[in-house]
Amino acid sequence: MMQNAHDTTQYKQLADYYHQQEANYRAQANAELMERDRRAQYTMGTAQKYPRPVDSAEYLYESYVSQADDAAAKAKHYDDLAAASQGKS
């Protein structure tokens, strides 16, 4: 649909999809942040093997945040296209 979108309705559908994706990734990031904090309570000293469980939770959190930011950028792009397309009509 991204390649064939050419009117306001299609741009709005794409923007809505990416807004939904962003919300989903942010929810997953928040859940992973809580898991990271939970795992951090059991981190003791520097003699632990790497990667520690807290590290894997941190990396997953960062991945979800990155995906959410990408989805937000795409949603903004399609919101802008929809607004521009609506202005032309």
Secondary structure as GFF3:
##gff-version 3
##sequence-region A 1 89
A	DSSP	alpha_helix	8	40	.	.	.	ID=ss1
A	DSSP	alpha_helix	53	88	.	.	.	ID=ss2
###
